[in-house]
Amino acid sequence: MSDGAVLVVEHFDEIVKPDGGEVRLLARDGGTLRIGYSPGVNEECATCVLSADELAAMMQDLLRDHDPGVAEVVIEELSSESD
């Protein structure tokens, strides 16, 4: 796994943590990065929690600079009992 991909995943994990969310790097298959995502909850600002589509688009944008070999980001929902 490239350092750039790991850095981007860690960055977004820190962004979603305050709302109880999690972003996890699952796998890389060629130019496809598979990301596990469990969105958090923010009762004071529901629109502050990223949707899976928003997360994928933002990650793809940042990966252009940090790992241009990633052509696609696929978000998979993490189950609530994931560790």
mmCIF file of the N, C-alpha and C atoms, coordinates in Angstrom:
data_MODEL
# 
_entry.id   MODEL 
# 
loop_
_atom_site.group_PDB 
_atom_site.id 
_atom_site.type_symbol 
_atom_site.label_atom_id 
_atom_site.label_alt_id 
_atom_site.label_comp_id 
_atom_site.label_asym_id 
_atom_site.label_entity_id 
_atom_site.label_seq_id 
_atom_site.pdbx_PDB_ins_code 
_atom_site.Cartn_x 
_atom_site.Cartn_y 
_atom_site.Cartn_z 
_atom_site.occupancy 
_atom_site.B_iso_or_equiv 
_atom_site.pdbx_formal_charge 
_atom_site.auth_seq_id 
_atom_site.auth_comp_id 
_atom_site.auth_asym_id 
_atom_site.auth_atom_id 
_atom_site.pdbx_PDB_model_num 
ATOM 1   N N  . MET A 1 1  ? 0.852   -1.176 0.000   1.00 0.00 ? 1  MET A N  1 
ATOM 2   C CA . MET A 1 1  ? 0.000   0.000  0.000   1.00 0.00 ? 1  MET A CA 1 
ATOM 3   C C  . MET A 1 1  ? 0.894   1.234  0.000   1.00 0.00 ? 1  MET A C  1 
ATOM 4   N N  . SER A 1 2  ? 0.534   2.194  -0.805  1.00 0.00 ? 2  SER A N  1 
ATOM 5   C CA . SER A 1 2  ? 1.359   3.400  -0.880  1.00 0.00 ? 2  SER A CA 1 
ATOM 6   C C  . SER A 1 2  ? 1.203   4.242  0.384   1.00 0.00 ? 2  SER A C  1 
ATOM 7   N N  . ASP A 1 3  ? 2.269   4.960  0.706   1.00 0.00 ? 3  ASP A N  1 
ATOM 8   C CA . ASP A 1 3  ? 2.220   5.870  1.854   1.00 0.00 ? 3  ASP A CA 1 
ATOM 9   C C  . ASP A 1 3  ? 1.175   6.955  1.643   1.00 0.00 ? 3  ASP A C  1 
ATOM 10  N N  . GLY A 1 4  ? 1.010   7.407  0.386   1.00 0.00 ? 4  GLY A N  1 
ATOM 11  C CA . GLY A 1 4  ? 0.029   8.446  0.089   1.00 0.00 ? 4  GLY A CA 1 
ATOM 12  C C  . GLY A 1 4  ? -1.386  8.004  0.384   1.00 0.00 ? 4  GLY A C  1 
ATOM 13  N N  . ALA A 1 5  ? -1.728  6.770  -0.006  1.00 0.00 ? 5  ALA A N  1 
ATOM 14  C CA . ALA A 1 5  ? -3.070  6.242  0.255   1.00 0.00 ? 5  ALA A CA 1 
ATOM 15  C C  . ALA A 1 5  ? -3.310  6.112  1.752   1.00 0.00 ? 5  ALA A C  1 
ATOM 16  N N  . VAL A 1 6  ? -2.328  5.609  2.465   1.00 0.00 ? 6  VAL A N  1 
ATOM 17  C CA . VAL A 1 6  ? -2.464  5.456  3.918   1.00 0.00 ? 6  VAL A CA 1 
ATOM 18  C C  . VAL A 1 6  ? -2.640  6.817  4.579   1.00 0.00 ? 6  VAL A C  1 
ATOM 19  N N  . LEU A 1 7  ? -1.874  7.800  4.150   1.00 0.00 ? 7  LEU A N  1 
ATOM 20  C CA . LEU A 1 7  ? -1.971  9.153  4.704   1.00 0.00 ? 7  LEU A CA 1 
ATOM 21  C C  . LEU A 1 7  ? -3.364  9.735  4.499   1.00 0.00 ? 7  LEU A C  1 
ATOM 22  N N  . VAL A 1 8  ? -3.904  9.591  3.301   1.00 0.00 ? 8  VAL A N  1 
ATOM 23  C CA . VAL A 1 8  ? -5.234  10.123 2.997   1.00 0.00 ? 8  VAL A CA 1 
ATOM 24  C C  . VAL A 1 8  ? -6.301  9.440  3.852   1.00 0.00 ? 8  VAL A C  1 
ATOM 25  N N  . VAL A 1 9  ? -6.220  8.125  3.999   1.00 0.00 ? 9  VAL A N  1 
ATOM 26  C CA . VAL A 1 9  ? -7.194  7.401  4.819   1.00 0.00 ? 9  VAL A CA 1 
ATOM 27  C C  . VAL A 1 9  ? -7.104  7.848  6.273   1.00 0.00 ? 9  VAL A C  1 
ATOM 28  N N  . GLU A 1 10 ? -5.897  7.977  6.793   1.00 0.00 ? 10 GLU A N  1 
ATOM 29  C CA . GLU A 1 10 ? -5.728  8.434  8.175   1.00 0.00 ? 10 GLU A CA 1 
ATOM 30  C C  . GLU A 1 10 ? -6.286  9.844  8.363   1.00 0.00 ? 10 GLU A C  1 
ATOM 31  N N  . HIS A 1 11 ? -6.080  10.698 7.368   1.00 0.00 ? 11 HIS A N  1 
ATOM 32  C CA . HIS A 1 11 ? -6.598  12.074 7.420   1.00 0.00 ? 11 HIS A CA 1 
ATOM 33  C C  . HIS A 1 11 ? -8.120  12.088 7.550   1.00 0.00 ? 11 HIS A C  1 
ATOM 34  N N  . PHE A 1 12 ? -8.796  11.311 6.700   1.00 0.00 ? 12 PHE A N  1 
ATOM 35  C CA . PHE A 1 12 ? -10.256 11.299 6.750   1.00 0.00 ? 12 PHE A CA 1 
ATOM 36  C C  . PHE A 1 12 ? -10.785 10.585 7.989   1.00 0.00 ? 12 PHE A C  1 
ATOM 37  N N  . ASP A 1 13 ? -10.040 9.620  8.491   1.00 0.00 ? 13 ASP A N  1 
ATOM 38  C CA . ASP A 1 13 ? -10.456 8.970  9.733   1.00 0.00 ? 13 ASP A CA 1 
ATOM 39  C C  . ASP A 1 13 ? -10.478 9.996  10.869  1.00 0.00 ? 13 ASP A C  1 
ATOM 40  N N  . GLU A 1 14 ? -9.484  10.859 10.914  1.00 0.00 ? 14 GLU A N  1 
ATOM 41  C CA . GLU A 1 14 ? -9.446  11.908 11.944  1.00 0.00 ? 14 GLU A CA 1 
ATOM 42  C C  . GLU A 1 14 ? -10.597 12.893 11.785  1.00 0.00 ? 14 GLU A C  1 
ATOM 43  N N  . ILE A 1 15 ? -11.010 13.158 10.555  1.00 0.00 ? 15 ILE A N  1 
ATOM 44  C CA . ILE A 1 15 ? -12.117 14.086 10.310  1.00 0.00 ? 15 ILE A CA 1 
ATOM 45  C C  . ILE A 1 15 ? -13.438 13.526 10.827  1.00 0.00 ? 15 ILE A C  1 
ATOM 46  N N  . VAL A 1 16 ? -13.689 12.229 10.646  1.00 0.00 ? 16 VAL A N  1 
ATOM 47  C CA . VAL A 1 16 ? -14.987 11.657 11.023  1.00 0.00 ? 16 VAL A CA 1 
ATOM 48  C C  . VAL A 1 16 ? -15.035 11.166 12.470  1.00 0.00 ? 16 VAL A C  1 
ATOM 49  N N  . LYS A 1 17 ? -13.892 11.012 13.116  1.00 0.00 ? 17 LYS A N  1 
ATOM 50  C CA . LYS A 1 17 ? -13.854 10.513 14.496  1.00 0.00 ? 17 LYS A CA 1 
ATOM 51  C C  . LYS A 1 17 ? -14.663 11.336 15.499  1.00 0.00 ? 17 LYS A C  1 
ATOM 52  N N  . PRO A 1 18 ? -14.631 12.678 15.446  1.00 0.00 ? 18 PRO A N  1 
ATOM 53  C CA . PRO A 1 18 ? -15.374 13.446 16.442  1.00 0.00 ? 18 PRO A CA 1 
ATOM 54  C C  . PRO A 1 18 ? -16.875 13.131 16.473  1.00 0.00 ? 18 PRO A C  1 
ATOM 55  N N  . ASP A 1 19 ? -17.431 12.688 15.352  1.00 0.00 ? 19 ASP A N  1 
ATOM 56  C CA . ASP A 1 19 ? -18.850 12.324 15.303  1.00 0.00 ? 19 ASP A CA 1 
ATOM 57  C C  . ASP A 1 19 ? -19.063 10.827 15.513  1.00 0.00 ? 19 ASP A C  1 
ATOM 58  N N  . GLY A 1 20 ? -18.001 10.103 15.891  1.00 0.00 ? 20 GLY A N  1 
ATOM 59  C CA . GLY A 1 20 ? -18.114 8.673  16.132  1.00 0.00 ? 20 GLY A CA 1 
ATOM 60  C C  . GLY A 1 20 ? -17.967 7.830  14.878  1.00 0.00 ? 20 GLY A C  1 
ATOM 61  N N  . GLY A 1 21 ? -17.471 8.415  13.795  1.00 0.00 ? 21 GLY A N  1 
ATOM 62  C CA . GLY A 1 21 ? -17.302 7.684  12.543  1.00 0.00 ? 21 GLY A CA 1 
ATOM 63  C C  . GLY A 1 21 ? -15.950 7.014  12.450  1.00 0.00 ? 21 GLY A C  1 
ATOM 64  N N  . GLU A 1 22 ? -15.783 6.243  11.390  1.00 0.00 ? 22 GLU A N  1 
ATOM 65  C CA . GLU A 1 22 ? -14.521 5.548  11.152  1.00 0.00 ? 22 GLU A CA 1 
ATOM 66  C C  . GLU A 1 22 ? -14.306 5.384  9.650   1.00 0.00 ? 22 GLU A C  1 
ATOM 67  N N  . VAL A 1 23 ? -13.070 5.588  9.219   1.00 0.00 ? 23 VAL A N  1 
ATOM 68  C CA . VAL A 1 23 ? -12.649 5.328  7.848   1.00 0.00 ? 23 VAL A CA 1 
ATOM 69  C C  . VAL A 1 23 ? -11.489 4.345  7.941   1.00 0.00 ? 23 VAL A C  1 
ATOM 70  N N  . ARG A 1 24 ? -11.576 3.266  7.184   1.00 0.00 ? 24 ARG A N  1 
ATOM 71  C CA . ARG A 1 24 ? -10.554 2.227  7.252   1.00 0.00 ? 24 ARG A CA 1 
ATOM 72  C C  . ARG A 1 24 ? -10.159 1.786  5.847   1.00 0.00 ? 24 ARG A C  1 
ATOM 73  N N  . LEU A 1 25 ? -8.882  1.620  5.618   1.00 0.00 ? 25 LEU A N  1 
ATOM 74  C CA . LEU A 1 25 ? -8.371  1.110  4.349   1.00 0.00 ? 25 LEU A CA 1 
ATOM 75  C C  . LEU A 1 25 ? -8.564  -0.396 4.323   1.00 0.00 ? 25 LEU A C  1 
ATOM 76  N N  . LEU A 1 26 ? -9.356  -0.885 3.368   1.00 0.00 ? 26 LEU A N  1 
ATOM 77  C CA . LEU A 1 26 ? -9.632  -2.319 3.282   1.00 0.00 ? 26 LEU A CA 1 
ATOM 78  C C  . LEU A 1 26 ? -8.686  -3.022 2.324   1.00 0.00 ? 26 LEU A C  1 
ATOM 79  N N  . ALA A 1 27 ? -8.503  -2.474 1.116   1.00 0.00 ? 27 ALA A N  1 
ATOM 80  C CA . ALA A 1 27 ? -7.657  -3.133 0.134   1.00 0.00 ? 27 ALA A CA 1 
ATOM 81  C C  . ALA A 1 27 ? -7.379  -2.206 -1.028  1.00 0.00 ? 27 ALA A C  1 
ATOM 82  N N  . ARG A 1 28 ? -6.372  -2.601 -1.791  1.00 0.00 ? 28 ARG A N  1 
ATOM 83  C CA . ARG A 1 28 ? -6.091  -1.913 -3.053  1.00 0.00 ? 28 ARG A CA 1 
ATOM 84  C C  . ARG A 1 28 ? -5.962  -2.979 -4.125  1.00 0.00 ? 28 ARG A C  1 
ATOM 85  N N  . ASP A 1 29 ? -6.727  -2.793 -5.168  1.00 0.00 ? 29 ASP A N  1 
ATOM 86  C CA . ASP A 1 29 ? -6.697  -3.718 -6.292  1.00 0.00 ? 29 ASP A CA 1 
ATOM 87  C C  . ASP A 1 29 ? -6.376  -2.897 -7.539  1.00 0.00 ? 29 ASP A C  1 
ATOM 88  N N  . GLY A 1 30 ? -5.101  -2.848 -7.889  1.00 0.00 ? 30 GLY A N  1 
ATOM 89  C CA . GLY A 1 30 ? -4.681  -2.009 -9.006  1.00 0.00 ? 30 GLY A CA 1 
ATOM 90  C C  . GLY A 1 30 ? -4.952  -0.550 -8.706  1.00 0.00 ? 30 GLY A C  1 
ATOM 91  N N  . GLY A 1 31 ? -5.774  0.081  -9.538  1.00 0.00 ? 31 GLY A N  1 
ATOM 92  C CA . GLY A 1 31 ? -6.101  1.485  -9.354  1.00 0.00 ? 31 GLY A CA 1 
ATOM 93  C C  . GLY A 1 31 ? -7.332  1.730  -8.505  1.00 0.00 ? 31 GLY A C  1 
ATOM 94  N N  . THR A 1 32 ? -7.877  0.665  -7.906  1.00 0.00 ? 32 THR A N  1 
ATOM 95  C CA . THR A 1 32 ? -9.076  0.802  -7.075  1.00 0.00 ? 32 THR A CA 1 
ATOM 96  C C  . THR A 1 32 ? -8.709  0.695  -5.604  1.00 0.00 ? 32 THR A C  1 
ATOM 97  N N  . LEU A 1 33 ? -9.117  1.687  -4.838  1.00 0.00 ? 33 LEU A N  1 
ATOM 98  C CA . LEU A 1 33 ? -8.899  1.696  -3.400  1.00 0.00 ? 33 LEU A CA 1 
ATOM 99  C C  . LEU A 1 33 ? -10.231 1.390  -2.729  1.00 0.00 ? 33 LEU A C  1 
ATOM 100 N N  . ARG A 1 34 ? -10.272 0.353  -1.911  1.00 0.00 ? 34 ARG A N  1 
ATOM 101 C CA . ARG A 1 34 ? -11.489 -0.028 -1.199  1.00 0.00 ? 34 ARG A CA 1 
ATOM 102 C C  . ARG A 1 34 ? -11.393 0.494  0.233   1.00 0.00 ? 34 ARG A C  1 
ATOM 103 N N  . ILE A 1 35 ? -12.400 1.281  0.586   1.00 0.00 ? 35 ILE A N  1 
ATOM 104 C CA . ILE A 1 35 ? -12.433 1.969  1.869   1.00 0.00 ? 35 ILE A CA 1 
ATOM 105 C C  . ILE A 1 35 ? -13.650 1.520  2.655   1.00 0.00 ? 35 ILE A C  1 
ATOM 106 N N  . GLY A 1 36 ? -13.446 1.177  3.919   1.00 0.00 ? 36 GLY A N  1 
ATOM 107 C CA . GLY A 1 36 ? -14.555 0.893  4.824   1.00 0.00 ? 36 GLY A CA 1 
ATOM 108 C C  . GLY A 1 36 ? -14.945 2.182  5.520   1.00 0.00 ? 36 GLY A C  1 
ATOM 109 N N  . TYR A 1 37 ? -16.240 2.444  5.600   1.00 0.00 ? 37 TYR A N  1 
ATOM 110 C CA . TYR A 1 37 ? -16.715 3.690  6.207   1.00 0.00 ? 37 TYR A CA 1 
ATOM 111 C C  . TYR A 1 37 ? -17.908 3.427  7.092   1.00 0.00 ? 37 TYR A C  1 
ATOM 112 N N  . SER A 1 38 ? -17.813 3.926  8.297   1.00 0.00 ? 38 SER A N  1 
ATOM 113 C CA . SER A 1 38 ? -18.925 3.923  9.233   1.00 0.00 ? 38 SER A CA 1 
ATOM 114 C C  . SER A 1 38 ? -19.176 5.379  9.610   1.00 0.00 ? 38 SER A C  1 
ATOM 115 N N  . PRO A 1 39 ? -20.243 5.982  9.054   1.00 0.00 ? 39 PRO A N  1 
ATOM 116 C CA . PRO A 1 39 ? -20.491 7.391  9.371   1.00 0.00 ? 39 PRO A CA 1 
ATOM 117 C C  . PRO A 1 39 ? -20.898 7.558  10.826  1.00 0.00 ? 39 PRO A C  1 
ATOM 118 N N  . GLY A 1 40 ? -20.513 8.655  11.385  1.00 0.00 ? 40 GLY A N  1 
ATOM 119 C CA . GLY A 1 40 ? -20.906 8.951  12.754  1.00 0.00 ? 40 GLY A CA 1 
ATOM 120 C C  . GLY A 1 40 ? -22.268 9.627  12.778  1.00 0.00 ? 40 GLY A C  1 
ATOM 121 N N  . VAL A 1 41 ? -22.574 10.228 13.918  1.00 0.00 ? 41 VAL A N  1 
ATOM 122 C CA . VAL A 1 41 ? -23.848 10.932 14.108  1.00 0.00 ? 41 VAL A CA 1 
ATOM 123 C C  . VAL A 1 41 ? -23.544 12.277 14.749  1.00 0.00 ? 41 VAL A C  1 
ATOM 124 N N  . ASN A 1 42 ? -24.129 13.319 14.188  1.00 0.00 ? 42 ASN A N  1 
ATOM 125 C CA . ASN A 1 42 ? -24.006 14.648 14.771  1.00 0.00 ? 42 ASN A CA 1 
ATOM 126 C C  . ASN A 1 42 ? -25.415 15.228 14.831  1.00 0.00 ? 42 ASN A C  1 
ATOM 127 N N  . GLU A 1 43 ? -26.047 15.118 15.990  1.00 0.00 ? 43 GLU A N  1 
ATOM 128 C CA . GLU A 1 43 ? -27.435 15.554 16.140  1.00 0.00 ? 43 GLU A CA 1 
ATOM 129 C C  . GLU A 1 43 ? -27.600 17.065 15.980  1.00 0.00 ? 43 GLU A C  1 
ATOM 130 N N  . GLU A 1 44 ? -26.542 17.821 16.221  1.00 0.00 ? 44 GLU A N  1 
ATOM 131 C CA . GLU A 1 44 ? -26.618 19.276 16.083  1.00 0.00 ? 44 GLU A CA 1 
ATOM 132 C C  . GLU A 1 44 ? -26.410 19.729 14.644  1.00 0.00 ? 44 GLU A C  1 
ATOM 133 N N  . CYS A 1 45 ? -25.833 18.858 13.811  1.00 0.00 ? 45 CYS A N  1 
ATOM 134 C CA . CYS A 1 45 ? -25.534 19.244 12.426  1.00 0.00 ? 45 CYS A CA 1 
ATOM 135 C C  . CYS A 1 45 ? -25.529 17.988 11.556  1.00 0.00 ? 45 CYS A C  1 
ATOM 136 N N  . ALA A 1 46 ? -26.703 17.548 11.167  1.00 0.00 ? 46 ALA A N  1 
ATOM 137 C CA . ALA A 1 46 ? -26.818 16.309 10.386  1.00 0.00 ? 46 ALA A CA 1 
ATOM 138 C C  . ALA A 1 46 ? -26.076 16.401 9.058   1.00 0.00 ? 46 ALA A C  1 
ATOM 139 N N  . THR A 1 47 ? -26.021 17.585 8.461   1.00 0.00 ? 47 THR A N  1 
ATOM 140 C CA . THR A 1 47 ? -25.327 17.734 7.184   1.00 0.00 ? 47 THR A CA 1 
ATOM 141 C C  . THR A 1 47 ? -23.805 17.782 7.339   1.00 0.00 ? 47 THR A C  1 
ATOM 142 N N  . CYS A 1 48 ? -23.331 17.795 8.576   1.00 0.00 ? 48 CYS A N  1 
ATOM 143 C CA . CYS A 1 48 ? -21.883 17.797 8.819   1.00 0.00 ? 48 CYS A CA 1 
ATOM 144 C C  . CYS A 1 48 ? -21.288 16.402 8.678   1.00 0.00 ? 48 CYS A C  1 
ATOM 145 N N  . VAL A 1 49 ? -22.114 15.380 8.742   1.00 0.00 ? 49 VAL A N  1 
ATOM 146 C CA . VAL A 1 49 ? -21.646 13.999 8.593   1.00 0.00 ? 49 VAL A CA 1 
ATOM 147 C C  . VAL A 1 49 ? -21.568 13.686 7.101   1.00 0.00 ? 49 VAL A C  1 
ATOM 148 N N  . LEU A 1 50 ? -20.393 13.232 6.661   1.00 0.00 ? 50 LEU A N  1 
ATOM 149 C CA . LEU A 1 50 ? -20.185 12.947 5.241   1.00 0.00 ? 50 LEU A CA 1 
ATOM 150 C C  . LEU A 1 50 ? -20.982 11.734 4.779   1.00 0.00 ? 50 LEU A C  1 
ATOM 151 N N  . SER A 1 51 ? -21.588 11.854 3.611   1.00 0.00 ? 51 SER A N  1 
ATOM 152 C CA . SER A 1 51 ? -22.193 10.679 2.982   1.00 0.00 ? 51 SER A CA 1 
ATOM 153 C C  . SER A 1 51 ? -21.066 9.865  2.346   1.00 0.00 ? 51 SER A C  1 
ATOM 154 N N  . ALA A 1 52 ? -21.337 8.631  1.998   1.00 0.00 ? 52 ALA A N  1 
ATOM 155 C CA . ALA A 1 52 ? -20.329 7.784  1.354   1.00 0.00 ? 52 ALA A CA 1 
ATOM 156 C C  . ALA A 1 52 ? -19.878 8.405  0.030   1.00 0.00 ? 52 ALA A C  1 
ATOM 157 N N  . ASP A 1 53 ? -20.807 8.973  -0.733  1.00 0.00 ? 53 ASP A N  1 
ATOM 158 C CA . ASP A 1 53 ? -20.460 9.604  -2.012  1.00 0.00 ? 53 ASP A CA 1 
ATOM 159 C C  . ASP A 1 53 ? -19.572 10.825 -1.816  1.00 0.00 ? 53 ASP A C  1 
ATOM 160 N N  . GLU A 1 54 ? -19.882 11.637 -0.799  1.00 0.00 ? 54 GLU A N  1 
ATOM 161 C CA . GLU A 1 54 ? -19.059 12.814 -0.509  1.00 0.00 ? 54 GLU A CA 1 
ATOM 162 C C  . GLU A 1 54 ? -17.650 12.390 -0.097  1.00 0.00 ? 54 GLU A C  1 
ATOM 163 N N  . LEU A 1 55 ? -17.579 11.372 0.760   1.00 0.00 ? 55 LEU A N  1 
ATOM 164 C CA . LEU A 1 55 ? -16.281 10.874 1.207   1.00 0.00 ? 55 LEU A CA 1 
ATOM 165 C C  . LEU A 1 55 ? -15.456 10.380 0.022   1.00 0.00 ? 55 LEU A C  1 
ATOM 166 N N  . ALA A 1 56 ? -16.065 9.593  -0.854  1.00 0.00 ? 56 ALA A N  1 
ATOM 167 C CA . ALA A 1 56 ? -15.344 9.061  -2.017  1.00 0.00 ? 56 ALA A CA 1 
ATOM 168 C C  . ALA A 1 56 ? -14.820 10.188 -2.900  1.00 0.00 ? 56 ALA A C  1 
ATOM 169 N N  . ALA A 1 57 ? -15.643 11.191 -3.161  1.00 0.00 ? 57 ALA A N  1 
ATOM 170 C CA . ALA A 1 57 ? -15.230 12.308 -4.016  1.00 0.00 ? 57 ALA A CA 1 
ATOM 171 C C  . ALA A 1 57 ? -14.093 13.108 -3.379  1.00 0.00 ? 57 ALA A C  1 
ATOM 172 N N  . MET A 1 58 ? -14.196 13.369 -2.089  1.00 0.00 ? 58 MET A N  1 
ATOM 173 C CA . MET A 1 58 ? -13.156 14.129 -1.407  1.00 0.00 ? 58 MET A CA 1 
ATOM 174 C C  . MET A 1 58 ? -11.845 13.345 -1.351  1.00 0.00 ? 58 MET A C  1 
ATOM 175 N N  . MET A 1 59 ? -11.943 12.047 -1.101  1.00 0.00 ? 59 MET A N  1 
ATOM 176 C CA . MET A 1 59 ? -10.744 11.222 -1.055  1.00 0.00 ? 59 MET A CA 1 
ATOM 177 C C  . MET A 1 59 ? -10.095 11.158 -2.435  1.00 0.00 ? 59 MET A C  1 
ATOM 178 N N  . GLN A 1 60 ? -10.905 10.976 -3.464  1.00 0.00 ? 60 GLN A N  1 
ATOM 179 C CA . GLN A 1 60 ? -10.385 10.907 -4.832  1.00 0.00 ? 60 GLN A CA 1 
ATOM 180 C C  . GLN A 1 60 ? -9.636  12.193 -5.177  1.00 0.00 ? 60 GLN A C  1 
ATOM 181 N N  . ASP A 1 61 ? -10.191 13.325 -4.790  1.00 0.00 ? 61 ASP A N  1 
ATOM 182 C CA . ASP A 1 61 ? -9.564  14.612 -5.063  1.00 0.00 ? 61 ASP A CA 1 
ATOM 183 C C  . ASP A 1 61 ? -8.205  14.711 -4.373  1.00 0.00 ? 61 ASP A C  1 
ATOM 184 N N  . LEU A 1 62 ? -8.124  14.335 -3.113  1.00 0.00 ? 62 LEU A N  1 
ATOM 185 C CA . LEU A 1 62 ? -6.870  14.404 -2.368  1.00 0.00 ? 62 LEU A CA 1 
ATOM 186 C C  . LEU A 1 62 ? -5.856  13.375 -2.868  1.00 0.00 ? 62 LEU A C  1 
ATOM 187 N N  . LEU A 1 63 ? -6.333  12.227 -3.304  1.00 0.00 ? 63 LEU A N  1 
ATOM 188 C CA . LEU A 1 63 ? -5.436  11.186 -3.806  1.00 0.00 ? 63 LEU A CA 1 
ATOM 189 C C  . LEU A 1 63 ? -4.759  11.589 -5.112  1.00 0.00 ? 63 LEU A C  1 
ATOM 190 N N  . ARG A 1 64 ? -5.337  12.502 -5.863  1.00 0.00 ? 64 ARG A N  1 
ATOM 191 C CA . ARG A 1 64 ? -4.686  12.978 -7.101  1.00 0.00 ? 64 ARG A CA 1 
ATOM 192 C C  . ARG A 1 64 ? -3.289  13.510 -6.810  1.00 0.00 ? 64 ARG A C  1 
ATOM 193 N N  . ASP A 1 65 ? -3.126  14.132 -5.647  1.00 0.00 ? 65 ASP A N  1 
ATOM 194 C CA . ASP A 1 65 ? -1.820  14.670 -5.254  1.00 0.00 ? 65 ASP A CA 1 
ATOM 195 C C  . ASP A 1 65 ? -0.961  13.645 -4.514  1.00 0.00 ? 65 ASP A C  1 
ATOM 196 N N  . HIS A 1 66 ? -1.578  12.801 -3.716  1.00 0.00 ? 66 HIS A N  1 
ATOM 197 C CA . HIS A 1 66 ? -0.822  11.893 -2.847  1.00 0.00 ? 66 HIS A CA 1 
ATOM 198 C C  . HIS A 1 66 ? -0.599  10.502 -3.422  1.00 0.00 ? 66 HIS A C  1 
ATOM 199 N N  . ASP A 1 67 ? -1.453  10.064 -4.332  1.00 0.00 ? 67 ASP A N  1 
ATOM 200 C CA . ASP A 1 67 ? -1.297  8.746  -4.968  1.00 0.00 ? 67 ASP A CA 1 
ATOM 201 C C  . ASP A 1 67 ? -2.052  8.752  -6.297  1.00 0.00 ? 67 ASP A C  1 
ATOM 202 N N  . PRO A 1 68 ? -1.455  9.336  -7.332  1.00 0.00 ? 68 PRO A N  1 
ATOM 203 C CA . PRO A 1 68 ? -2.151  9.452  -8.619  1.00 0.00 ? 68 PRO A CA 1 
ATOM 204 C C  . PRO A 1 68 ? -2.479  8.111  -9.271  1.00 0.00 ? 68 PRO A C  1 
ATOM 205 N N  . GLY A 1 69 ? -1.938  7.025  -8.766  1.00 0.00 ? 69 GLY A N  1 
ATOM 206 C CA . GLY A 1 69 ? -2.241  5.703  -9.309  1.00 0.00 ? 69 GLY A CA 1 
ATOM 207 C C  . GLY A 1 69 ? -3.627  5.206  -8.938  1.00 0.00 ? 69 GLY A C  1 
ATOM 208 N N  . VAL A 1 70 ? -4.293  5.886  -8.012  1.00 0.00 ? 70 VAL A N  1 
ATOM 209 C CA . VAL A 1 70 ? -5.647  5.499  -7.619  1.00 0.00 ? 70 VAL A CA 1 
ATOM 210 C C  . VAL A 1 70 ? -6.624  6.153  -8.583  1.00 0.00 ? 70 VAL A C  1 
ATOM 211 N N  . ALA A 1 71 ? -7.322  5.322  -9.347  1.00 0.00 ? 71 ALA A N  1 
ATOM 212 C CA . ALA A 1 71 ? -8.291  5.818  -10.328 1.00 0.00 ? 71 ALA A CA 1 
ATOM 213 C C  . ALA A 1 71 ? -9.711  5.830  -9.774  1.00 0.00 ? 71 ALA A C  1 
ATOM 214 N N  . GLU A 1 72 ? -9.950  5.025  -8.744  1.00 0.00 ? 72 GLU A N  1 
ATOM 215 C CA . GLU A 1 72 ? -11.317 4.893  -8.211  1.00 0.00 ? 72 GLU A CA 1 
ATOM 216 C C  . GLU A 1 72 ? -11.258 4.617  -6.714  1.00 0.00 ? 72 GLU A C  1 
ATOM 217 N N  . VAL A 1 73 ? -12.175 5.246  -5.991  1.00 0.00 ? 73 VAL A N  1 
ATOM 218 C CA . VAL A 1 73 ? -12.347 4.981  -4.563  1.00 0.00 ? 73 VAL A CA 1 
ATOM 219 C C  . VAL A 1 73 ? -13.719 4.347  -4.393  1.00 0.00 ? 73 VAL A C  1 
ATOM 220 N N  . VAL A 1 74 ? -13.746 3.147  -3.825  1.00 0.00 ? 74 VAL A N  1 
ATOM 221 C CA . VAL A 1 74 ? -14.999 2.433  -3.583  1.00 0.00 ? 74 VAL A CA 1 
ATOM 222 C C  . VAL A 1 74 ? -15.227 2.391  -2.075  1.00 0.00 ? 74 VAL A C  1 
ATOM 223 N N  . ILE A 1 75 ? -16.373 2.902  -1.649  1.00 0.00 ? 75 ILE A N  1 
ATOM 224 C CA . ILE A 1 75 ? -16.709 2.939  -0.229  1.00 0.00 ? 75 ILE A CA 1 
ATOM 225 C C  . ILE A 1 75 ? -17.619 1.772  0.108   1.00 0.00 ? 75 ILE A C  1 
ATOM 226 N N  . GLU A 1 76 ? -17.252 1.033  1.144   1.00 0.00 ? 76 GLU A N  1 
ATOM 227 C CA . GLU A 1 76 ? -18.065 -0.062 1.643   1.00 0.00 ? 76 GLU A CA 1 
ATOM 228 C C  . GLU A 1 76 ? -18.451 0.251  3.079   1.00 0.00 ? 76 GLU A C  1 
ATOM 229 N N  . GLU A 1 77 ? -19.704 0.044  3.415   1.00 0.00 ? 77 GLU A N  1 
ATOM 230 C CA . GLU A 1 77 ? -20.167 0.350  4.760   1.00 0.00 ? 77 GLU A CA 1 
ATOM 231 C C  . GLU A 1 77 ? -19.617 -0.667 5.748   1.00 0.00 ? 77 GLU A C  1 
ATOM 232 N N  . LEU A 1 78 ? -19.051 -0.170 6.836   1.00 0.00 ? 78 LEU A N  1 
ATOM 233 C CA . LEU A 1 78 ? -18.560 -1.038 7.910   1.00 0.00 ? 78 LEU A CA 1 
ATOM 234 C C  . LEU A 1 78 ? -19.733 -1.380 8.812   1.00 0.00 ? 78 LEU A C  1 
ATOM 235 N N  . SER A 1 79 ? -19.796 -2.607 9.252   1.00 0.00 ? 79 SER A N  1 
ATOM 236 C CA . SER A 1 79 ? -20.860 -2.990 10.172  1.00 0.00 ? 79 SER A CA 1 
ATOM 237 C C  . SER A 1 79 ? -20.575 -2.392 11.540  1.00 0.00 ? 79 SER A C  1 
ATOM 238 N N  . SER A 1 80 ? -21.585 -2.224 12.329  1.00 0.00 ? 80 SER A N  1 
ATOM 239 C CA . SER A 1 80 ? -21.452 -1.566 13.631  1.00 0.00 ? 80 SER A CA 1 
ATOM 240 C C  . SER A 1 80 ? -20.606 -2.380 14.602  1.00 0.00 ? 80 SER A C  1 
ATOM 241 N N  . GLU A 1 81 ? -20.462 -3.685 14.379  1.00 0.00 ? 81 GLU A N  1 
ATOM 242 C CA . GLU A 1 81 ? -19.648 -4.489 15.283  1.00 0.00 ? 81 GLU A CA 1 
ATOM 243 C C  . GLU A 1 81 ? -18.217 -4.640 14.816  1.00 0.00 ? 81 GLU A C  1 
ATOM 244 N N  . SER A 1 82 ? -17.777 -3.846 13.789  1.00 0.00 ? 82 SER A N  1 
ATOM 245 C CA . SER A 1 82 ? -16.390 -3.884 13.315  1.00 0.00 ? 82 SER A CA 1 
ATOM 246 C C  . SER A 1 82 ? -15.467 -3.315 14.370  1.00 0.00 ? 82 SER A C  1 
ATOM 247 N N  . ASP A 1 83 ? -14.276 -3.865 14.433  1.00 0.00 ? 83 ASP A N  1 
ATOM 248 C CA . ASP A 1 83 ? -13.251 -3.335 15.363  1.00 0.00 ? 83 ASP A CA 1 
ATOM 249 C C  . ASP A 1 83 ? -12.114 -2.776 14.573  1.00 0.00 ? 83 ASP A C  1 
# 
